[in-house]
Amino acid sequence: MMANLYLMRSRSDELNTTICTKLLENYSKVYKNIAIYCPVIYVHRVSVLQGWLEQFNINQNLKSAYGFTFREAMEEFSKDPHNFFNTILKEYEELNRKYDFVLVNSFCEFGILDGFDLSVKIAKNLNTPIAAIVNDEDKLIAQKYFNEALGGRNYALINENFNFEEVCQLKAYDFTTPHRFKYELIEKSIKNKKTVVLPEGDDERILKASEILSKSGAVELIILGNEQEIRQNAKKISLNLNTIKIIDPYNSDLSEEFATMLYEARKSKGMTLEQAKELVKDRTYFGTLLVHSGKADAMVSGASTTTADTIRPALQLIKTQEGVSSVSGIFFMGLEDKMLAFADCAVNPNPTAEQLAASAYVSAMTAKSFGLEPRIALLSYSSGDSGKGESVDLVKEALKIAKQKYPELNIDGPMQFDCAYDPKTAAKKMPESKIAGNVNVYIFPDLDAANIGYKAVQRTANALAIGPILQGLKKPVNDLSRGCLVDDIVDTVILSAIQAQ
């Protein structure tokens, strides 16, 4: 099956109309059920779009054939670029499910480089190969731009005399943009809905995130706290939490059951039943017990609680996975057209070689569960055998342990970051490595390097940082930053629900 097509406009409306009409003529002979989608459309082109729907008997509502008018697009992009791309991606995927073929028609002229760049970003989000209508005088600059922007992936430069068979040979792209990553996570979460408990019902950000999550249909939620106060606080800021379950740890039918459960788990450590009864009133312990007992699938906390307070009950009750000695934290880093995973950015200050190897293993499993095929680098200030030192020896030992204990891992090291990330650098520094230059899971040698590294990429490259996601526990318990935004909470809850699958 041929890929859908992203048609990029030239400076000539007449030429654009002619070529698009020819493409529709050809595609309508191949497919019975085709659709048109214009992510952004100039108002004066809406009538042309309507004409195509009628001419080719396309069974499609006009409004579903475009996302934004040009003015709407500029306003939305300046106000909320994430929603701009998410809206386009969602509308396109709805058409992609319903129709055999979708012809995407761009809005920009090649001469407006900023607009041209935006259009390429849209094509990357849709993973739809580009055919660009380009004049002869623009071909060289177009080739240079596409070669770099698409990383060597296919495209076509066409004019009025294009070869339809050549256009049909174009293959769909495989970019993982942050918007596509999050969209696919939500879709996956909706298909296998899990219940996530949020202990911090007194935090306004938690309530705002809960409404967004409730509307998305991606998860079921339990909020902990005084129900009357939570409902009143939600009403004050115009939130609808009517479908969300609220439990008060101070007044719950589960308190006695949970106290006994906690006592049995901790009596060997000296805990009394009275102490257990008092401790289950603590919202973090209560939330952890909901997960431990199977009444919830995951917990997200930390907006107003320390990391230690979030993790401690989980280590005491849920415990680590078999063969994993310690918990570690992973961030998903969203660059323009790819997702990377960084670990351990959250938990272990000075990991041992065994802990680094375990972190590599659980990070690979986490990456895989979120749709990434893990290629893992153990990072260092040295690549291969080029350097010496105590920390290099530690990484080499970790690699040896990982290969012995987890032979299925696609892992290499020690590796400098540039060697792990850039193919040209990798060819010089580690030419024998199968993954150098193409790594997507990065294991840092200590917490200093990892935490500095993810924040440097987040701030300087304007990357989306999702996490940290705690890994190594038998069931998902995840820790928020106390400075987290509402979007961070939404992302972490959805990731936690996916972990629980």
C-alpha positions in Angstrom: 0.0 0.0 0.0 1.3 3.4 -1.0 1.8 6.1 1.6 -0.4 9.1 2.0 1.1 12.2 0.4 1.9 15.7 1.7 1.7 18.2 -1.2 3.7 21.4 -0.7 2.5 24.4 -2.6 4.5 26.6 -5.0 4.1 30.4 -5.4 1.5 29.9 -8.1 -2.1 29.2 -7.1 -2.9 28.2 -10.7 -0.1 25.7 -10.8 -1.0 24.3 -7.3 -4.6 23.8 -8.4 -3.6 22.1 -11.7 -1.2 19.6 -10.0 -3.5 18.8 -7.1 -6.3 18.1 -9.5 -4.1 15.8 -11.5 -3.1 13.9 -8.4 -6.7 13.6 -7.3 -7.6 12.2 -10.8 -4.9 9.6 -10.5 -5.5 8.6 -6.9 -9.3 8.3 -7.4 -8.5 5.7 -10.1 -6.4 3.7 -7.5 -8.7 4.1 -4.5 -12.5 4.2 -4.1 -12.3 6.0 -0.8 -10.0 9.1 -0.7 -9.9 12.2 1.4 -8.3 15.6 1.3 -6.9 17.4 4.3 -5.5 21.0 4.5 -3.9 21.6 7.9 -4.1 25.3 7.2 -6.0 26.9 4.4 -6.3 30.4 3.0 -9.9 31.5 3.1 -10.0 32.1 -0.7 -9.0 28.4 -1.3 -12.0 27.0 0.6 -14.2 27.2 -2.5 -11.5 25.3 -4.5 -11.5 22.6 -1.8 -15.2 22.4 -2.0 -15.0 22.0 -5.8 -12.6 19.1 -5.5 -14.9 17.3 -3.1 -17.7 17.6 -5.6 -15.7 16.9 -8.7 -14.2 13.6 -7.4 -17.3 12.5 -5.4 -15.3 12.5 -2.2 -17.6 11.5 0.7 -16.3 14.0 3.1 -17.7 17.0 5.1 -16.0 20.2 4.1 -15.1 21.1 7.7 -13.2 17.8 8.1 -11.1 18.7 5.0 -9.2 21.5 6.7 -7.9 22.3 10.2 -7.4 26.1 10.6 -7.8 29.1 8.3 -4.6 31.0 7.9 -5.5 33.6 10.4 -6.7 31.0 13.0 -3.5 29.1 12.5 -1.3 32.1 13.2 -3.3 33.0 16.3 -3.3 29.4 17.6 0.4 28.8 16.8 1.4 32.0 18.7 -0.8 31.2 21.6 -0.4 27.4 22.0 1.9 25.7 19.5 1.3 22.3 21.2 -2.4 22.5 20.6 -1.8 23.7 17.0 0.1 20.5 16.2 -2.0 18.2 18.3 -5.2 19.4 16.6 -3.8 18.8 13.1 -2.4 15.4 14.1 -5.7 14.2 15.7 -7.8 15.4 12.7 -5.4 13.8 10.2 -5.4 10.5 12.1 -9.2 10.4 12.2 -9.2 10.7 8.4 -6.4 8.2 8.1 -8.6 5.6 9.9 -11.7 6.3 7.8 -10.2 6.6 4.3 -8.0 4.4 2.1 -5.8 7.4 1.1 -5.4 11.0 2.3 -3.9 13.8 0.2 -2.6 16.5 2.5 -2.4 19.9 0.9 0.0 22.4 2.5 -0.6 26.1 2.9 2.7 27.8 2.5 4.6 29.2 -0.4 8.2 28.1 -0.9 9.5 31.7 -0.8 8.4 32.2 2.8 11.1 30.1 4.5 9.5 30.4 8.0 6.2 29.1 6.6 8.1 26.5 4.6 9.8 25.2 7.8 6.5 25.1 9.6 5.0 23.0 6.8 7.9 20.5 7.0 7.3 20.2 10.7 3.6 19.4 10.1 4.6 16.7 7.5 7.0 15.2 10.1 4.2 15.0 12.7 1.9 13.3 10.2 4.8 11.1 8.9 3.5 11.7 5.4 6.1 11.9 2.6 6.5 15.2 0.9 6.1 16.1 -2.8 7.0 19.7 -3.2 5.9 21.8 -6.2 9.2 23.6 -6.9 10.3 25.9 -9.7 13.6 25.1 -11.5 15.4 28.1 -9.9 14.5 26.9 -6.4 15.5 23.2 -6.9 19.0 23.4 -5.5 18.0 25.2 -2.3 15.0 22.9 -1.9 17.2 19.8 -2.2 19.7 21.1 0.3 16.9 21.9 2.7 15.0 18.6 2.4 18.2 16.5 2.6 19.0 18.1 5.9 15.5 18.5 7.4 14.4 14.9 6.5 17.7 13.2 7.4 18.0 11.4 4.1 14.4 10.2 3.9 12.6 10.3 0.5 10.8 13.2 -1.0 9.9 14.4 -4.5 10.3 17.7 -6.3 7.6 18.0 -8.9 6.2 20.3 -11.6 3.2 20.2 -13.9 4.7 17.2 -15.8 5.3 15.0 -12.8 5.5 11.3 -13.0 2.7 9.8 -10.9 4.4 6.4 -10.6 7.4 8.1 -9.1 5.2 9.9 -6.5 3.6 6.6 -5.7 7.1 5.1 -4.7 7.4 7.5 -1.8 7.6 5.8 1.6 5.9 7.0 4.8 8.3 8.7 7.3 9.1 7.2 10.7 9.7 10.4 12.8 8.7 10.3 16.5 7.9 13.9 17.2 6.9 14.8 20.8 3.3 15.5 19.6 3.0 12.1 17.9 4.6 10.4 20.9 2.0 11.9 23.2 -0.8 11.2 20.8 0.0 7.5 20.5 0.4 7.2 24.2 -3.1 8.6 24.7 -4.5 6.3 22.1 -2.8 3.3 23.7 -4.0 4.4 27.1 -7.6 4.7 25.9 -7.6 1.1 24.5 -6.5 -0.4 27.8 -7.7 2.0 30.4 -6.1 1.9 33.9 -6.8 3.6 37.2 -4.3 6.1 38.6 -4.5 7.5 42.1 -3.5 11.1 42.8 -2.9 11.6 46.6 -2.5 15.4 46.5 -6.1 16.5 46.2 -5.4 19.8 47.9 -3.2 21.0 45.0 -4.9 23.1 42.4 -2.6 21.8 39.6 -3.7 18.3 40.4 -7.3 19.3 40.1 -6.7 21.1 36.7 -4.8 18.1 35.4 -7.6 15.8 36.6 -10.2 17.6 34.5 -8.0 17.4 31.4 -7.4 13.7 31.9 -11.1 13.0 32.6 -12.1 14.7 29.3 -9.4 12.8 27.4 -10.9 9.4 28.4 -7.4 8.0 28.7 -7.5 7.0 32.4 -9.7 6.4 35.4 -8.7 8.6 38.4 -8.9 8.5 42.2 -8.2 11.7 44.0 -7.4 11.6 47.7 -8.5 14.2 50.2 -11.6 15.7 51.8 -14.3 15.3 49.2 -16.3 18.4 50.2 -13.2 20.6 50.1 -12.1 19.2 46.8 -15.5 19.7 45.2 -15.6 23.3 46.5 -12.1 24.1 45.3 -12.9 22.7 41.9 -16.1 24.8 41.7 -14.2 28.0 42.6 -11.9 27.5 39.5 -14.7 26.2 37.2 -13.6 22.6 37.0 -15.9 19.6 36.4 -14.7 16.6 38.4 -18.1 15.0 38.7 -17.0 11.7 37.1 -13.8 11.3 39.3 -13.8 9.2 42.4 -12.6 10.9 45.6 -11.5 9.0 48.7 -10.7 10.6 52.1 -8.0 8.5 53.9 -9.3 9.9 57.2 -12.8 8.5 56.6 -12.7 5.5 54.3 -14.2 2.0 54.4 -10.8 0.7 53.4 -8.9 2.0 56.4 -9.1 -1.1 58.5 -8.2 -3.4 55.6 -5.3 -1.2 54.7 -4.0 -1.0 58.3 -4.0 -4.8 58.6 -2.2 -5.0 55.3 0.4 -2.5 56.3 0.9 -4.1 59.7 1.4 -7.5 58.1 4.0 -6.1 55.7 6.0 -4.2 58.3 5.5 -6.0 61.6 8.9 -7.7 61.1 10.4 -4.2 61.1 8.8 -3.4 64.5 5.6 -1.7 63.3 2.5 -2.1 65.6 -1.1 -2.3 64.5 -1.8 1.0 66.1 1.1 2.6 64.2 -0.3 1.1 61.0 -3.8 2.5 61.7 -2.3 6.0 62.1 0.0 5.7 59.0 -2.8 4.7 56.6 -4.2 8.2 57.2 -1.1 9.5 55.4 -2.3 10.1 51.8 0.9 8.8 50.2 0.7 5.5 52.2 -3.0 5.2 51.4 -2.4 5.8 47.7 0.4 3.2 47.7 -1.9 0.7 49.4 -4.5 1.3 46.8 -1.9 0.3 44.2 -0.5 -2.6 46.3 -3.9 -4.1 46.8 -4.9 -3.8 43.1 -7.6 -1.2 43.7 -5.6 1.2 41.6 -3.0 0.4 38.9 -0.6 3.3 39.5 0.1 6.3 41.6 1.5 9.8 40.8 2.6 12.1 43.6 5.2 14.7 44.4 3.6 18.0 43.4 3.8 19.0 47.1 5.6 15.9 48.5 9.3 15.1 48.6 10.7 12.4 46.4 11.7 10.4 49.5 8.2 10.5 50.9 6.8 9.3 47.5 9.2 6.5 47.1 9.5 5.2 50.7 6.0 3.6 50.9 6.5 2.0 47.5 9.8 0.4 48.5 8.3 -0.9 51.7 5.1 -2.3 50.1 5.3 -2.7 46.4 9.1 -3.5 46.3 11.4 -3.8 43.3 11.0 -6.2 40.4 12.8 -9.6 40.6 16.4 -9.2 39.6 16.4 -5.4 40.0 18.2 -4.2 43.1 17.3 -0.5 43.0 14.8 2.0 41.6 16.0 4.5 39.0 14.4 7.4 37.1 14.1 8.0 33.4 13.2 11.1 31.3 11.8 11.0 27.8 13.3 13.9 25.9 11.3 15.1 22.9 13.4 16.7 20.2 11.9 18.1 17.0 11.5 14.7 15.3 12.8 12.1 17.7 12.4 10.8 21.3 15.4 10.0 23.5 15.5 8.4 26.9 17.9 9.6 29.7 18.6 7.7 32.9 19.1 7.8 35.8 18.2 11.5 36.3 16.4 11.2 39.6 17.4 8.6 42.2 21.0 7.2 42.5 23.8 9.8 43.1 26.7 7.4 42.6 25.5 4.1 41.1 27.7 1.0 41.3 28.5 -1.0 38.1 25.7 -3.4 39.0 23.2 -0.5 39.4 24.3 1.0 36.1 23.7 -2.4 34.4 20.3 -2.7 36.1 19.4 0.8 35.1 20.3 0.0 31.5 18.0 -3.1 31.6 15.0 -1.4 33.1 15.4 1.6 30.9 15.4 -0.6 27.9 12.2 -2.3 29.1 10.6 1.1 29.8 11.6 2.5 26.4 10.2 -0.6 24.7 6.9 -0.3 26.5 6.5 3.3 25.2 7.2 2.3 21.5 11.0 2.9 21.3 13.2 0.0 20.1 16.1 0.5 22.6 19.6 1.1 21.5 21.5 1.8 24.7 24.8 3.6 25.4 26.6 3.6 28.7 28.0 7.2 28.7 31.4 8.4 29.8 34.0 11.1 29.0 35.7 8.4 26.9 34.6 6.4 23.9 35.7 2.8 23.5 39.3 2.2 24.7 40.4 5.8 24.1 40.5 6.8 27.8 41.4 5.6 31.2 40.2 6.4 34.7 38.2 5.1 37.6 34.8 6.2 36.2 35.7 4.8 32.8 36.5 1.4 34.4 33.2 1.6 36.3 31.3 2.0 33.0 33.3 -0.9 31.4 32.5 -3.1 34.3 28.8 -2.1 34.0 28.8 -3.1 30.3 30.4 -6.4 31.1 27.7 -7.1 33.7 24.9 -6.0 31.4 26.0 -8.3 28.6 26.4 -11.2 30.9 23.1 -10.7 32.9 21.0 -9.3 30.1 22.3 -10.8 26.8 19.3 -9.6 24.8 20.2 -5.9 25.3 21.4 -3.9 22.3 24.1 -2.0 24.4 27.6 -0.6 24.0 30.0 1.7 25.8 31.8 3.5 27.2 30.6 6.2 24.9 30.8 10.0 24.8 27.5 11.6 24.1 28.5 12.9 20.6 29.7 9.5 19.6 26.4 7.9 20.8 24.2 10.5 19.0 26.0 11.6 15.8 26.7 9.0 13.1 29.7 11.0 11.6 31.4 11.2 15.0 30.6 7.5 15.7 32.2 6.5 12.4 35.5 8.1 13.6 35.4 7.1 17.3 33.7 3.7 17.4 33.5 2.4 13.8 33.0 -1.2 15.0 30.0 -0.4 17.2 26.6 -1.5 15.8 24.6 1.3 17.6 27.0 4.2 18.0 25.6 7.3 16.3 22.1 5.9 16.5 21.5 5.5 20.3 18.1 6.4 21.8 18.6 5.3 25.4 21.4 7.1 27.3 22.6 5.8 30.6 24.6 8.5 32.5 27.4 7.5 34.9 26.0 9.3 37.9 23.2 11.6 39.0 25.3 14.8 38.5 25.8 14.1 34.8 22.3 12.9 34.2 20.5 15.7 35.9 22.7 18.4 34.4 22.4 16.7 31.0 18.7 16.5 30.8 18.2 20.0 32.0 20.8 21.3 29.5 19.0 19.6 26.6 15.6 20.7 27.9 16.5 24.4 28.1 19.0 25.0 25.3 17.3 22.8 22.7 13.8 23.7 23.8 13.2 19.9 24.2 10.1 18.5 25.9 11.2 16.6 29.1 8.6 14.1 30.3 9.4 12.5 33.6 11.0 11.4 35.7 9.4 8.0 35.4 10.4 5.7 38.2 11.4 2.2 37.0 12.3 -1.0 38.8 9.2 -1.2 41.0 6.7 -4.1 40.6 3.9 -1.5 40.0 4.1 2.1 38.8 4.6 4.8 41.3 5.9 8.1 39.9 7.3 11.2 41.4 6.5 14.8 40.2 8.7 17.8 40.6 7.3 20.2 43.2 7.6 22.9 40.5 5.6 20.8 37.9 3.2 22.3 35.5 -0.3 21.0 34.8 0.9 19.5 31.5 3.7 17.7 33.4 1.1 16.1 35.6 -1.1 15.0 32.6 2.0 13.5 30.8 3.2 11.6 33.9 -0.3 10.2 34.7 -0.6 8.9 31.1 2.9 7.4 31.2 2.1 5.8 34.5 -1.1 4.2 33.0 1.0 2.9 30.1 3.5 1.4 32.5 0.6 -0.4 34.3 -0.3 -2.1 31.1 
